[in-house]
Amino acid sequence: MTDHIDISPDANADLVTDGSLHEVAPDLAYQRLAIVNVAYVGAPGSASWVLVDAGIPGTKRFLLNAVADRFGQEARPAAIVMTHGHFDHVGVLKELADAWDVPIYAHELELGYLNGSTSYPDPDPSVGGGMMAALSRFYPRGPIDVSPWLRVLPEDGTVPPLPGWKWIYTPGHTTGHVSFWRASDRALIAGDAFITTDQESAYATATQKLEIQGPPMYFTPDWEGAKASVRTLAELEPEIAITGHGRAIRGPELREGLHTLADAFD
């Protein structure tokens, strides 16, 4: 089990999540769709933007409303890039792919969960405690099939639709989990490599109390890999991070919290 680190909400009050679209940099924003976040990379009105992950089932309308507000009524992305393929990150991926007909990029070790060939391992509802963990036995394990649009992230770490960004291999939560990193402003899209709320707890999930934690325990089969991934991200010394669950976080609180999590992971 991981320790968690409480972060003072005052230092990050501008990043509070209320279900709206929240801009954390001129060309970077995120949106909470029920229990999970999606990220938008691209300045408002841009004709070349990218969606990171695809929410939970039933949230397509909310996502498209945010797209229309930020990029225009008929906007569609240059691509969709995936941190991983768990049900709460691919919920409307097939619907969006059908509507937009754009490439979907993922790590090669994650392809089986996105091409219809492999289901994720069973969750472990006994770890972490809390209602969300207890309910995990009922969560879908996939796979989904978006084969016509699926592309492999290049081995050199580049992200074709995102100049200036690199993908970083951050396994543990899943075998092919990746995070996305932009060195120019030290911006990080971490997926579930670490998160900023207690995802095992229904109360914390609802209130979004800000605390840096490791990935959701019930869906993380490789804790040694998850620990190594947290250390990898802590060494980047990020300035701003959007995670798959919880509020975005920036500054010293982020860096100190990540290092503390890495040191106290076990």
Rosetta blueprint (number, residue, H / E / L):
1 M L
2 T L
3 D L
4 H L
5 I E
6 D E
7 I L
8 S L
9 P H
10 D H
11 A H
12 N H
13 A H
14 D H
15 L H
16 V L
17 T L
18 D L
19 G L
20 S L
21 L E
22 H E
23 E E
24 V E
25 A E
26 P L
27 D L
28 L E
29 A E
30 Y E
31 Q E
32 R E
33 L E
34 A L
35 I L
36 V E
37 N E
38 V E
39 A E
40 Y E
41 V E
42 G L
43 A L
44 P L
45 G L
46 S L
47 A L
48 S L
49 W L
50 V E
51 L E
52 V E
53 D L
54 A L
55 G L
56 I L
57 P L
58 G L
59 T L
60 K H
61 R H
62 F H
63 L H
64 L H
65 N H
66 A H
67 V H
68 A H
69 D H
70 R H
71 F H
72 G L
73 Q L
74 E L
75 A L
76 R L
77 P L
78 A L
79 A E
80 I E
81 V E
82 M L
83 T L
84 H L
85 G L
86 H L
87 F L
88 D L
89 H L
90 V L
91 G L
92 V L
93 L H
94 K H
95 E H
96 L H
97 A H
98 D H
99 A H
100 W H
101 D L
102 V L
103 P L
104 I E
105 Y E
106 A E
107 H L
108 E H
109 L H
110 E H
111 L H
112 G H
113 Y H
114 L L
115 N E
116 G L
117 S L
118 T L
119 S L
120 Y L
121 P L
122 D L
123 P L
124 D L
125 P L
126 S L
127 V L
128 G L
129 G L
130 G L
131 M H
132 M H
133 A H
134 A H
135 L H
136 S H
137 R H
138 F H
139 Y L
140 P L
141 R L
142 G L
143 P L
144 I L
145 D E
146 V L
147 S H
148 P H
149 W H
150 L E
151 R E
152 V E
153 L L
154 P L
155 E L
156 D L
157 G L
158 T E
159 V L
160 P L
161 P L
162 L L
163 P L
164 G L
165 W E
166 K E
167 W E
168 I E
169 Y E
170 T L
171 P L
172 G L
173 H L
174 T L
175 T L
176 G L
177 H L
178 V E
179 S E
180 F E
181 W E
182 R E
183 A L
184 S L
185 D L
186 R L
187 A E
188 L E
189 I E
190 A E
191 G E
192 D L
193 A L
194 F L
195 I E
196 T E
197 T L
198 D L
199 Q L
200 E L
201 S L
202 A H
203 Y H
204 A H
205 T H
206 A H
207 T H
208 Q L
209 K L
210 L L
211 E E
212 I E
213 Q E
214 G L
215 P L
216 P L
217 M H
218 Y H
219 F H
220 T L
221 P L
222 D L
223 W H
224 E H
225 G H
226 A H
227 K H
228 A H
229 S H
230 V H
231 R H
232 T H
233 L H
234 A H
235 E L
236 L L
237 E L
238 P L
239 E L
240 I E
241 A E
242 I E
243 T E
244 G L
245 H L
246 G E
247 R L
248 A L
249 I E
250 R E
251 G H
252 P H
253 E H
254 L H
255 R H
256 E H
257 G H
258 L H
259 H H
260 T H
261 L H
262 A H
263 D H
264 A L
265 F L
266 D L
